[in-house]
Structure formats: C-alpha cells, structure tokens
Amino acid sequence: MSLSETVSDIDRLDDEQRECIEICTEAAEVCEWCADECLGSEDMEECARLCRDVADIASLHARFMARDSQFSSQLAEACADACEACADECESHDADHCQTCADVLRECAEHCRDMANA
C-alpha cells in the first residue's frame, strides 16, 4: 500500500492535511538522501546538519498530523522554519541533490505554513 493510499484511509483528514503529510514525508526522505550525499565534505557540513534536522522534524510533524495532535500547528510552524533554512542552504550549493532537496523543501514549507495558520 502506498503512502497516499494509507493517508487517504484516515477519514478525519482533509485534502490539505493529506497533502502536507505526503510532502513532509517526501521532505524527510529527500533530506536523508541529501545529507548522506553531503557527508565527508567540510563545506557541506551545515547542509547535512540542516537536512538531518528537517528529516526529523518533518517526519515528526507528519506523525503528529496523522494522530491529530494538539501540538501539530506549533510543530508545523517549526517545520516550515526548518525547511526554509535548509532550502536556503541547499540552494547555495550546485549539487543536484541539494537543488532537488531545496525544491521539495520550499513546497513543504508552504504546506506547513498553511497548516500552522489553519
């Protein structure tokens, strides 16, 4: 079963929440990939650190939304902030994995801001 199929089974979620869970999960995955690619390069250490932070917070936010946590909106704000900081860092590097990561993180930040303001 795919993530979107699983998320669609959670009846109480609206479409925006489902999309946010999916993009947070995608952000966590792309950040793990980007961080792994950055390992071993001194000038990529901050990128790797930020990617690891986003991977953790984005996956946590997805879990909070899935269980309708009362803290989800606060975590959405923190996730959006982390995504934006990481996207800024990734955009400063020419590597394809960084550019891909930045694109996904910009989208994730937008969705999380919407959730924080809902």
VOBA-1610 file (N, C-alpha, C; in pm, whole numbers, padded with zeros to 5 digits, always signed):
BEGIN
Met+00085-00117+00000Met+00000+00000+00000Met+00090+00124+00000Ser+00059+00222-00085Ser+00139+00344-00094Ser+00103+00439+00020Leu+00189+00538+00041Leu+00165+00638+00144Leu+00034+00711+00119Ser+00009+00753-00004Ser-00114+00826-00033Ser-00237+00740-00008Glu-00228+00611-00036Glu-00341+00521-00008Glu-00362+00509+00143Thr-00254+00497+00217Thr-00263+00486+00363Thr-00321+00613+00422Val-00268+00727+00380Val-00315+00855+00431Val-00461+00878+00395Ser-00503+00836+00276Ser-00642+00856+00235Ser-00738+00773+00320Asp-00689+00670+00387Asp-00773+00589+00473Asp-00805+00656+00607Ile-00732+00761+00641Ile-00757+00833+00766Ile-00871+00931+00739Asp-00991+00892+00776Asp-01113+00964+00739Asp-01118+01109+00786Arg-01063+01139+00901Arg-01079+01273+00956Arg-00987+01377+00893Leu-00893+01334+00809Leu-00802+01428+00744Leu-00868+01490+00621Asp-00847+01621+00605Asp-00893+01684+00481Asp-00781+01677+00377Asp-00809+01722+00257Asp-00711+01712+00148Asp-00582+01787+00178Glu-00592+01904+00240Glu-00473+01982+00273Glu-00385+01908+00374Gln-00446+01846+00472Gln-00370+01770+00571Gln-00303+01649+00505Arg-00375+01582+00418Arg-00317+01467+00348Arg-00196+01509+00265Glu-00212+01618+00192Glu-00100+01668+00110Glu+00019+01706+00197Cys-00008+01767+00311Cys+00101+01808+00400Cys+00174+01685+00455Ile+00101+01584+00493Ile+00164+01460+00542Ile+00252+01401+00432Glu+00202+01398+00310Glu+00279+01341+00199Glu+00404+01422+00169Ile+00394+01557+00167Ile+00512+01637+00135Ile+00610+01637+00252Cys+00563+01628+00375Cys+00654+01617+00489Cys+00733+01485+00481Thr+00665+01380+00443Thr+00732+01251+00428Thr+00834+01256+00314Glu+00797+01319+00204Glu+00890+01335+00092Glu+01009+01421+00133Ala+00984+01527+00209Ala+01093+01614+00256Ala+01189+01536+00345Ala+01136+01454+00433Ala+01222+01374+00520Ala+01311+01280+00438Glu+01252+01219+00336Glu+01328+01126+00252Glu+01436+01197+00171Val+01400+01311+00109Val+01498+01381+00026Val+01608+01442+00112Cys+01575+01482+00233Cys+01676+01536+00323Cys+01774+01428+00371Glu+01724+01309+00395Glu+01814+01199+00432Glu+01911+01170+00318Trp+01860+01171+00194Trp+01944+01149+00077Trp+02047+01260+00063Cys+02001+01385+00073Cys+02091+01499+00057Cys+02199+01497+00166Ala+02160+01474+00290Ala+02257+01469+00400Ala+02361+01361+00376Asp+02317+01246+00330Asp+02410+01135+00303Asp+02509+01173+00193Glu+02460+01241+00090Glu+02547+01284-00019Glu+02648+01390+00027Cys+02611+01469+00127Cys+02697+01578+00176Cys+02807+01529+00270Leu+02791+01410+00326Leu+02888+01358+00422Leu+03028+01352+00363Gly+03124+01390+00444Gly+03263+01381+00402Gly+03317+01508+00339Ser+03232+01605+00315Ser+03276+01731+00256Ser+03261+01842+00359Glu+03373+01903+00399Glu+03370+02006+00502Glu+03277+02122+00468Asp+03277+02164+00344Asp+03193+02278+00307Asp+03045+02241+00295Met+03011+02114+00318Met+02872+02071+00313Met+02819+02029+00451Glu+02897+02051+00555Glu+02857+02007+00688Glu+02728+02073+00735Glu+02715+02205+00715Glu+02594+02274+00758Glu+02473+02225+00680Cys+02490+02197+00554Cys+02382+02143+00472Cys+02336+02008+00528Ala+02431+01923+00559Ala+02398+01791+00614Ala+02326+01804+00748Arg+02375+01894+00834Arg+02310+01914+00965Arg+02166+01960+00949Leu+02146+02062+00866Leu+02011+02114+00846Leu+01919+02008+00784Cys+01972+01933+00689Cys+01892+01826+00628Cys+01849+01723+00731Arg+01939+01688+00820Arg+01905+01591+00924Arg+01799+01647+01019Asp+01811+01777+01051Asp+01709+01841+01135Asp+01572+01837+01067Val+01569+01872+00939Val+01442+01872+00866Val+01386+01731+00856Ala+01470+01634+00829Ala+01422+01496+00819Ala+01351+01455+00948Asp+01409+01491+01060Asp+01348+01456+01188Asp+01218+01532+01213Ile+01223+01664+01195Ile+01104+01744+01227Ile+00991+01720+01128Ala+01022+01699+01001Ala+00917+01675+00902Ala+00848+01541+00925Ser+00925+01439+00959Ser+00862+01309+00985Ser+00781+01314+01115Leu+00829+01389+01213Leu+00754+01405+01337Leu+00623+01482+01311His+00632+01586+01231His+00511+01662+01201His+00408+01576+01127Ala+00453+01495+01034Ala+00360+01405+00964Ala+00291+01311+01063Arg+00366+01259+01158Arg+00306+01170+01258Arg+00208+01245+01348Phe+00242+01369+01387Phe+00152+01449+01470Phe+00021+01477+01397Met+00029+01508+01268Met-00093+01533+01191Met-00178+01406+01180Ala-00113+01294+01157Ala-00186+01168+01140Ala-00263+01131+01266Arg-00209+01167+01382Arg-00278+01132+01506Arg-00356+01250+01564Asp-00368+01360+01489Asp-00446+01477+01529Asp-00397+01534+01661Ser-00267+01548+01674Ser-00208+01603+01796Ser-00245+01748+01816Gln-00267+01784+01939Gln-00298+01924+01972Gln-00178+02016+01948Phe-00060+01959+01930Phe+00061+02038+01909Phe+00101+02046+01762Ser+00018+01995+01675Ser+00051+01989+01533Ser+00075+02127+01472Ser-00006+02225+01507Ser+00011+02357+01444Ser+00141+02424+01488Gln+00181+02406+01613Gln+00310+02461+01658Gln+00425+02392+01588Leu+00413+02262+01571Leu+00518+02187+01503Leu+00521+02222+01354Ala+00406+02253+01296Ala+00401+02294+01156Ala+00483+02421+01135Glu+00472+02514+01226Glu+00548+02639+01218Glu+00698+02612+01227Ala+00737+02528+01320Ala+00879+02493+01334Ala+00930+02419+01211Cys+00848+02332+01157Cys+00886+02257+01038Cys+00905+02352+00920Ala+00814+02445+00903Ala+00827+02542+00794Ala+00955+02624+00808Asp+00985+02668+00930Asp+01109+02745+00953Asp+01232+02663+00919Ala+01233+02537+00963Ala+01348+02449+00936Ala+01361+02422+00786Cys+01249+02399+00719Cys+01252+02376+00574Cys+01309+02496+00500Glu+01267+02616+00539Glu+01316+02736+00472Glu+01466+02756+00495Ala+01511+02735+00617Ala+01654+02749+00646Ala+01736+02648+00567Cys+01688+02526+00561Cys+01759+02421+00489Cys+01756+02447+00338Ala+01643+02492+00287Ala+01633+02523+00144Ala+01730+02634+00107Asp+01741+02735+00192Asp+01837+02843+00167Asp+01979+02789+00157Glu+02013+02700+00250Glu+02147+02640+00250Glu+02166+02553+00126Cys+02070+02469+00096Cys+02082+02380-00020Cys+02096+02459-00150Glu+02023+02568-00161Glu+02029+02649-00283Glu+02165+02713-00305Ser+02246+02721-00199Ser+02378+02781-00212Ser+02482+02683-00268His+02440+02559-00291His+02529+02456-00345His+02482+02415-00484Asp+02577+02381-00570Asp+02545+02343-00708Asp+02502+02198-00726Ala+02525+02117-00626Ala+02497+01973-00638Ala+02349+01948-00670Asp+02326+01853-00760Asp+02189+01819-00799Asp+02104+01778-00679His+02163+01700-00588His+02085+01655-00472His+02043+01774-00386Cys+02126+01875-00376Cys+02091+01996-00300Cys+01980+02074-00369Gln+01986+02086-00499Gln+01884+02160-00573Gln+01749+02089-00565Thr+01751+01956-00577Thr+01628+01878-00564Thr+01571+01894-00425Cys+01658+01886-00326Cys+01615+01900-00187Cys+01551+02037-00165Ala+01615+02142-00213Ala+01563+02277-00195Ala+01423+02291-00255Asp+01402+02234-00372Asp+01270+02242-00437Asp+01161+02177-00351Val+01190+02058-00301Val+01092+01987-00217Val+01069+02065-00087Leu+01175+02119-00030Leu+01162+02190+00097Leu+01082+02319+00084Arg+01093+02387-00027Arg+01012+02508-00048Arg+00863+02471-00048Glu+00831+02361-00115Glu+00691+02316-00118Glu+00645+02273+00020Cys+00730+02202+00092Cys+00695+02157+00226Cys+00672+02276+00318Ala+00758+02374+00311Ala+00743+02494+00396Ala+00609+02562+00370Glu+00572+02570+00245Glu+00444+02633+00210Glu+00326+02557+00270His+00328+02426+00256His+00219+02344+00312His+00216+02354+00464Cys+00333+02351+00526Cys+00337+02358+00673Cys+00290+02494+00723Arg+00324+02601+00652Arg+00274+02735+00690Arg+00121+02737+00683Asp+00067+02675+00581Asp-00079+02668+00570Asp-00138+02594+00688Met-00075+02485+00730Met-00124+02408+00844Met-00110+02487+00974Ala-00003+02563+00987Ala+00018+02643+01108Ala-00085+02754+01121Asn-00132+02804+01007Asn-00227+02914+01006Asn-00373+02868+00997Ala-00393+02737+00993Ala-00530+02684+00978Ala-00607+02690+01109
//
